[in-house]
Amino acid sequence: MRIASILAATALVALIPLAANAGEVENRIHNENARIGQGVHNGSLTDREYRGVDNRLDHIQAQRNRDLRRGGGRLTAAQYAHLNREENRLSDRIYFDKHNGRHQ
C-alpha cells in the first residue's frame, strides 16, 4: 500500500511542472505587483517610475494570457522561458527604481 501511494505521488509531482508553469508566472506577476505597490506606498518609486514598471507588468500579463489562449491553457517551454526572462528584467528594473535615490 505504501509503495503504491509513493508511486502515485511521484506521478503527480511529475505532472505538476507541466500545468504549474502558468501558475508560477501568475504568482510572480502578483509578487511584482506587490513590490510596485510597496514602492508607491513608501515613496521609493516616483510616478514616472511607477507608470513604467506597471506598464511592463501589464504587458507581461497580457502576453501570458495570449499564450495561454493560444495553447489551450498551457504554456510551451519557449513561452515560459520568454515570460521568465521578461519577469527577471522587470524585477531588476523594480529593484533599480526603488533604490536609485529618487523619491516622491
Buried (B, 14 or more C-beta within 10 A) or exposed (E): EEEEEEEEEEEEEEEEEEEEBBEBBBEBBEEBBEBBEEBBEEEBBBEEBBEBBBEBBEEBBEBBEEBBEEEEEBBEEEBBEBBBEBBEEBBEBBEEBBEEEEEE
